[in-house]
Amino acid sequence: MDDKALLNRRYETIAWGAFFIVWGLTSLLRFLPDGAGAVGIGIILLGLNAARYFSNIPTSGFTITLGVIALVLGSVDMLRAVLQLPVDLPFFPLLLIVIGVIWLVRGVTRSVR
């Protein structure tokens, strides 16, 4: 395995560790507003790709898209909770739909090698 592959693997391991810590903390600390976990996960995914970019490792459009979606939907959820807005966005079902759309588009647009 070359140096970039090892560095990318290290970045991914750190991101997974941070993911589980954020998930655990948001489950444990019930006083955090709704959406805090999604914002944290979005930051982790975007941070992972920023580290890849600055290390000249190819970034992942899939995790960038998921990171942006998590950040936006989490922020909307947090604002809704803090400001007591009557808007209710079902985060997880929307995330599943977006993931499915991304995979379908990638599958249809990729050329067969």
C-alpha positions as CSV (number, residue, x, y, z in Angstrom):
1,M,0.0,0.0,0.0
2,D,1.4,3.4,-0.9
3,D,1.7,6.4,1.4
4,K,-1.4,8.2,0.1
5,A,-3.5,5.0,0.6
6,L,-2.3,4.6,4.1
7,L,-2.9,8.3,4.9
8,N,-6.4,8.0,3.4
9,R,-7.1,5.0,5.5
10,R,-5.9,6.8,8.6
11,Y,-8.2,9.8,7.8
12,E,-11.2,7.4,7.3
13,T,-10.4,5.6,10.7
14,I,-10.3,9.0,12.4
15,A,-13.6,10.0,10.8
16,W,-15.3,6.8,11.8
17,G,-14.1,7.3,15.4
18,A,-15.4,10.9,15.5
19,F,-18.7,9.7,13.9
20,F,-19.3,7.2,16.8
21,I,-18.3,9.7,19.4
22,V,-20.7,12.3,18.0
23,W,-23.4,9.7,17.8
24,G,-22.8,8.6,21.3
25,L,-22.7,12.1,22.7
26,T,-25.9,13.2,21.0
27,S,-27.6,10.1,22.3
28,L,-26.3,10.5,25.8
29,L,-26.7,14.3,26.2
30,R,-30.4,14.7,25.7
31,F,-30.3,18.5,26.3
32,L,-28.6,19.0,22.9
33,P,-31.0,20.4,20.3
34,D,-32.4,18.2,17.6
35,G,-30.1,18.2,14.6
36,A,-26.9,18.6,16.6
37,G,-25.8,15.1,15.7
38,A,-26.5,15.6,12.0
39,V,-24.5,18.9,12.0
40,G,-21.6,17.1,13.7
41,I,-21.7,14.2,11.2
42,G,-21.8,16.8,8.3
43,I,-18.7,18.5,9.7
44,I,-16.9,15.2,10.1
45,L,-17.6,14.2,6.5
46,L,-16.6,17.6,5.1
47,G,-13.5,17.6,7.3
48,L,-12.5,14.2,6.0
49,N,-12.7,15.5,2.4
50,A,-10.9,18.7,3.3
51,A,-8.0,16.6,4.8
52,R,-8.0,14.5,1.6
53,Y,-7.9,17.6,-0.6
54,F,-5.0,19.2,1.3
55,S,-3.1,15.9,1.2
56,N,-3.6,15.6,-2.6
57,I,-5.8,12.5,-2.1
58,P,-8.9,12.3,-4.3
59,T,-12.0,13.5,-2.5
60,S,-15.4,11.6,-2.5
61,G,-18.3,13.4,-4.1
62,F,-20.6,11.0,-2.3
63,T,-19.4,11.9,1.2
64,I,-19.2,15.6,0.3
65,T,-22.8,15.4,-0.8
66,L,-23.8,13.6,2.4
67,G,-21.9,16.0,4.5
68,V,-23.6,19.0,2.9
69,I,-27.0,17.4,3.3
70,A,-26.4,16.4,6.9
71,L,-25.1,19.9,7.7
72,V,-28.0,21.7,6.0
73,L,-30.8,19.4,7.4
74,G,-29.2,19.3,10.8
75,S,-29.0,23.1,10.9
76,V,-32.6,23.4,9.8
77,D,-33.5,20.9,12.6
78,M,-31.5,22.8,15.2
79,L,-33.1,26.1,14.2
80,R,-36.5,24.6,14.3
81,A,-35.9,23.2,17.8
82,V,-34.3,26.4,19.1
83,L,-36.8,28.8,17.5
84,Q,-39.8,26.5,18.1
85,L,-40.8,26.6,14.4
86,P,-43.6,24.3,13.3
87,V,-41.6,22.9,10.4
88,D,-40.9,19.2,10.8
89,L,-38.4,17.6,8.4
90,P,-38.0,13.9,8.7
91,F,-34.1,13.8,8.5
92,F,-33.5,10.1,8.2
93,P,-36.0,9.3,5.5
94,L,-34.8,12.2,3.5
95,L,-31.2,11.1,3.9
96,L,-32.1,7.6,2.7
97,I,-33.9,9.0,-0.3
98,V,-31.0,11.2,-1.2
99,I,-28.5,8.4,-0.9
100,G,-30.7,6.3,-3.2
101,V,-30.9,9.0,-5.8
102,I,-27.1,9.5,-5.7
103,W,-26.5,5.8,-6.2
104,L,-29.0,5.6,-9.0
105,V,-27.6,8.6,-10.8
106,R,-24.0,7.3,-10.4
107,G,-25.1,3.8,-11.7
108,V,-26.9,5.2,-14.7
109,T,-24.3,7.8,-15.7
110,R,-21.2,5.6,-15.2
111,S,-19.8,4.1,-18.3
112,V,-19.2,0.3,-18.4
113,R,-15.4,-0.3,-18.5
